[in-house]
């Protein structure tokens, strides 16, 4: 196995009696790959006190996203030093569990653990899960605790909106990102584009002069001229996820409405989305009708060299995934800079006529079952610093979450992070709503149906509306 399947880190504090010579603190790090690797590091521990065992759970794609839990591990020393400085006798012992589970399985795992009274103290997950978890009572409301930790004042103000439900704060941002359109300079060149045309494409997208429909036209031309195989003109993700909501936003739809606690289904906007996707898969043949097969491994490897697929809707983090896992033998990141461009998702001529992207912050959240939420939040605060977050951002291709990173040389000097920062001008978010899972799954089934050809766009609209009416009742509002 080339990827880290599981990461288990246990900090054992050996606390000396008050006044005695401090004993070493033993750090045991176990990384499961093809075999178990144990690393032991000795540091000095403070004397006296109570050991408090905390458990943190993270999902990460190794190795570039390992900082999600690793940063908590690295923050233990600073957290315990802060406790010592205040004269607090408690010391944190951390168990961090990290793997690359499927998001659905990961979410279910936390819910089942919460129901069984076995939830971890800290869970790192998508902000939209607040809608389900806070409503179910699984999370700690940290609204009145945030001000006790000065590190949190450095978090970019707009990101706090992703942590809220009903005016309360339920988590702390861990990372941010954007979801651009990547394009192959190699294949555009084969299609006959000049160097100037290729280099100016991103500017045209930002200006709204190269639209979603233009992208489809170019992708279709590439298929018809044999530059790419049928179905390889344009690719999106192979499974459900946040990305598909920006299709709806680009078509002019909204999911929330002032004064209404449920979610909004804009019929005409969704019809535009389904028309677009039916056209791509069944008419133009620029995307495979079975693209939504859930095969992420094939998706990531097949798109990595940009010699087979012309346009790819992906995330900023995929940049690091591509060059770390698939391109080391051809130049790594330099290969991408030479052969790949990126821009916001192009404007939909039939919708807002503006470029769009979506930011999906992950949050550190604290279980309502944690007996020491103040220590969990202290640990999170010590991980929410520019040094640790920048190391993670540079390695993973995620955007920074802190104001101070804008002038922090290691962040400023990261070429890809600086180049993708303008994408945030066009960003949108998922709603934090207890009804989001049902809403998302319903419209995704419509996407699957039109791309496979099982339903026509109008049929998909009616199918999704009926399902939402049955599942959400008065908690969904249909507009023409």
N, C-alpha and C positions, 0 to 999 in steps of 0.2 A: 504494500500500500504506500502511495506517495503522499497521501494526505493524512493529517492528524485526525484520528477517529475520535479521540477523547483526551481531555486534559483534566487532570485531577491535581490540585495543588493544596497541600495541607500545611498550614503554618502552626507549629507547635511551640508555644512560648514556655520556656522553663523559667518560672519566676522564682527568684531567690527570696529568702525570708528578708524581712525589713532590716536593713543595715548590713546584710551579708554581701559578700562579693558577687556581682552579677554573673550568672551562668550564661553560656552561649544559647542563642535561639537557633533551633534547627529548622531549616526549610527543606522540605522534601517535595520535589517536583516530579511527577510521573507523567510521561508523554507516551501514549500508546500509538505506535505506528506498526511496523512488522513485529516489534518486540517491545517490552516495557523498558523504559529508560528512567533511572532514578538519579537525580542530582541533589546533593546535599550542600547547603551553604550555611556557614556559621556567622552570626552577627551577635552583637551584645544586646541583651534584654534588660529592661528596667526591673528593679527589685520590688517585690510585694505586689499584691493585687489579686483580682479575680479574673480568671480566663473566661472570655465570652466567645463561644463558638458561633460563627456566622457561616451561612452557606450562600454562595452566589451561583446562578445558573445563566449561561450565555450560549447563544448559537453563533457560530462563526465559520466562515469558509477558510480553512487553513491554506497557507500560513499567514496570508496578508491581513486577515481580519482577527487574528488571535488577540489583538490588543483589547478587545471588548472585555474579556475577563482578566487578561494579563495585567491591564492597567489597575484593576482592583487589587491584584496581587502586589503590584509594585507600590501601591498606596498604603499598604498595611503599616509600614514603618513610620510614615508621616502621620498616620492616624493615631498610632500608639504614642508617638512623640507629643502630639497635641494633647492627648489624655494626661500624659505625665506632667506636661507644663501646667495644666489646670489643677493638678493634684487629684485627678480622678483615678481611683485605684484599679479600674477595669482595664483589661488589655484584650485586643481583638485577635482571635484565632480564626483564620479564614480557610474554608474549603470551597474551591472554585471548580465548577464542573462545566466543561465546554466541549461541544461537538458540533457537527454540521447536520443536525437532524432536519428533516423536512419541516417547513414552517407549520403546516397543519398538525403534524405529530407533536411538535414542540409546544404549540399552544394548548393542545389537548393534555399533554403531560402536566403542564402547570395547573390546569383546571382540575384534573383528577387528583393531583397532589394537594391542592387547596381543599378539595372536598374531603380528603382523607386526613386532613390536619398535618400534612407532611410537606408543606410548601417551603421552598427556599426563602431565605430572608430577602434576597435581592434577585430580581428577574430582569434580564435585559431583553426587550422585545419591541415590536413596532408600536408606535403611539396609538394606532387605531384600536389596539386591544384594550385600551382604557375603557372604551364604550361597553364592552362585555364585562371586564374584570372589576372595574369600580362599581358598576351597577350590581354585580353579584356579591359585592362585599369582600373581594379577594385582596384589595389593595389598601394601603394606608394613605389617608389624606395628609399630604405634607405641606399644605398651604401655610400654616402658621409656624412651620419649622424652618422653611427656606431661609428666612432672615438671620438665622443663627449661624450661618456658614458663609463667610464673606466671599468664598470662591464663586458662589453662584451668581454674584453680581456681574461677573465677567461673561456670562452666557448671553449670546446675541438675543436681544429682546424679542424679536419676532418668533423665535423658536419656542418660547414659553407657551405660545398659543396652542402648539401641538400637544402640550401636556395637560390641557384643561378639559374638564367636563363639569357642566353646571357651575362654572365660575371657580372651581377648586382645582388645585394643582395635584397631580397624581404621579408625577415622575420628573426626572432630570434628563435633559438631552444628553445622549452619549455620542451620536454622530448625526451627520446630515449628508445629503447628496442631491444630485439632480439626475434626470434621465434624458439624455440627449439622443439625437439621431447621429449615428456614425455612418460614414460613407467611405467607400474604397476608391482611393486615388488611382490604384492599379486598374480597376475595371472601368472607371470613367475615362481613363486614358485610352483603353482599348476601344471604348465606344466612340472615340474621336474628339473628346474634349481637349482643349488646349490647356497648357499649364496655368495660364492666367484664369481661365474659366474655373478650373478646379480650385485654385487658391482663393478665388473670390466667392465660392459657393456659400461659405459660412456667413459672409456679410449679406448676401442676398436673402438668406433664411432669416437672419435677424431683422432685416428691413421688410420682411413679408413679401418679397419679390419672387421667392422660390417657395411655392406652396406645397401642401400635402398632395394636391392633385398633380402638380408638376413632378413631384417625386415618383408618383405612380406612373406617369407618362414615361419618364426616363427608365424606370425599372422595367416597364413593358417593352420598351425599345431594346433594352439589353437582352431580354428573353428572346424577342423575335429575331435579333441579329446573331444569336448564339454566343453572346459574350458571357452569359450565365445560363445555367440549365433552367428549364421550366420549374417554377416554384422557388427560385433563388434570387429573385429581383429585390425582394424586401422581406425582412424577417422581424417578427416581434418575439417576445418570450414564449416558451413552450408550455406554460401553465398559467393559472390564474394568479393575479397579483395586482399591486397598486397601479401599475402602468395604464391599465385599460380605462381607468377613470379619466385620465387626461384626454382620451379620445372624445369622451362625452363633454368635458369642459370645452375642448376645441370646437365642438359642434354647437356650442352655445348653451349647454345644459348646466343646471345647478342642482346640488343635492340637499341643500338646506335652505330654509326660509325663516325669516324673523317671525317669531310668534308661534312657530310650529315645531314641536319637539321631535317629530318623525323625519322621514326622508322624502325627497321630492323625485318623482319620475317624470321627466320632461319627454313626453312621447315623441315629439318631432325631433328632438336632439338624438334620442336613441335610435330613431329610424334612420337618421343620417349616418350614425356609426355603423349600423348593420348593413346599410346600403354600401358603404365604403368597403367593409370587409368582405361582403359577398362579391363585390366587383373585383377585389384583389385576388381572391382565391378561385372563384368560379368563372369569371369572365376574362380578366387580364392574365391569369395564371402566374402572378408574380410571387405568390406565397403558396406553400404546399397546403392542400386542403386538410392534411393531417398534422399540421405544424403544432397543434396543441396536444402533443403526445406525452408531455411531461418529461421528455428526455433531455435533461439539462446538460449531462456530460457531452452528448453529441452536439448540442447547441453551442456550447462554449468552445469546443475544439474546432468544429466546422467553420465557425465565424472568425476564429482567432487570426488567421493570416490575411483575411480580406481579399482572398484570391478566388472566392467562390460566390459570396453573397455581396450584392452591391450596397444596399442600405440596411442598417440594423438599428432597431430601437432598443436601447439597453440603458444601463446605469453607469454613472461615473466610476463606480467601484470595479466594473468589468475591465476597465483599462488595466488595472493592476493584476487582475486575474489572468488576462490574456498574456501579458508580457512575463509574468512570474511563472505561470504553469505551462505555457504552450510555445513561447517564442524565444526561449533562452538560446536555442541553437541557431537562431537567425538574427541575433542582435538585440533581443529583448525589447525594452521600451523604445530604443532608437528606431527599430523596425516600424513601430506604430507611428512615431512622429513622421517618418518618411512616407508612409503608405496610407495613412488613415486621417480623415478629418472629422470634425464634429461640430454640431450646432444645436440650437433648440429644436424641438419637434416643429416641423413647418406648420404655418398657418393653414387652417381649413377654409377654403374659399367660400364654403357654404355655411360656415359658422361664425366664429368671432373675428376671423381674418387676422388673427394675431398669433405669433409663435407661442408655444406653451411648453412647460415641463412640469414635473411633480417632484416635490421633496418629501421624503418619507423618513423622518427622524426616528432613530431607535432611542429608547429611553431606558434608564435604570429606574425600576419601580420596586417598592418595598411591600412585601406581603403583609396583610393585616394580621397574620399569625406570628410575625416576628416579635419576639419578646424584648428586643432592643432596637427599635426603629431609629433611635437617635444615633446609635453606633453605626448602623447600616448607612444612614445618611452622612455621617462623618466620613466614613470610608469612601462613599461616592464623591463627596466634596474634594477629597484629596486626590481622587483620580481625575477630577474636572479641572485640570491645570494645563497651561499651554504646552509645557514640555511633553507630558504624556500624550495629550490629545493630538499634538502635531506629529509625534512619532507614528501614532496610529493612522492619522489622515494620510500622511505621505506613503506609508506602506500599503494602505488599502484603497486609495483613490477616493475616499470620502472627504467631504468638505469640512472645514473647521467649524466649531460651534461657539468659539470664544472671540470676543471683541479684540482681545490682546493679540490674537494670532495674525491680524491684519498687518502688524508692524514687527512681527517676530521673524527674524531672518530665516530660520529653517523652513518656515511656512511660506514666506514671500519668495524664497528661492526655489520652491517646488514648482516646476514649470507647468505641470498638468493642473495642479490645484489653482494656480493663478489664471490659467487659460479658461477654466470652467466656471470661475466665480461669476462672470456676467450672466450665466444661465439662471441664477436666482432671481433676476429681474422678472422672469416669466413664470415663476413657480406657482404651484397650487398644492393643496394638501388633501389627504383623505379626511373624512369627517370622523370625529370621536363620537360614535353613536352605538348604543346597544343593538341597533337594527342593521348595522353595517354588514355583518357577516351574511345575513340572509339576502340583503340587497345585492351585495357583490356576487354571491354565488348564483343568483337568479340571472343577472345580466350577463354573467360569464357563460352560462348555459346557452344564452342566445347567441353569443359570439361563436361558441363551438358549433352550433347548429347551422349558422349561415356559412361559415368557412367550409364545413364538411359538405354543404349542399343539402343537408337534411331539411332545412327550412328556408323559405324565401324571407327577405327582410321584413315584410309586413307580417308574415306569420310569426316570426321571431318576436316582434314587438308584442303581439297579442299573447303569445305563450308566456313571455316574461311578466306582462301585466297581470295575467291570471295567477301566476305563481306568487307574485308579490302580494296580491290581494288576499290570497288564501293564507299566506304566512304572516303578513304584517298587518292586515286589516286596516284599522284607522291610523296606523302608524306610518302609512305611506300615502302621499298625495299625488294623484295623477293630474298632470296639466297637459293640454293639447299639444 
